[in-house]
Amino acid sequence: MTAGFTTERHDPDLDRVSAALLRAGQRARELARQTGTGIAVQIDGELRILTGAELESPPEDRDVG
């Protein structure tokens, strides 16, 4: 997974965006596991719904973008 982005402007809020997005994704996966629901993600340009065991592998192991 590609994390982060760059910008020409220095903005303290934007410095923390990547980490916040990763935390939000982790929390979304956690909630999906707890409630037994799927979560929509884009993998290799394809929209997929991950459920069950697919949610167990860390997002770093997949090319999500």
Secondary structure, DSSP 8 states (H G I E B T S, - for coil): -------SS--HHHHTHHHHHHHHHHHHHHHHHHHT--EEEEETTEEEEE-GGGGTS-GGGS-B-
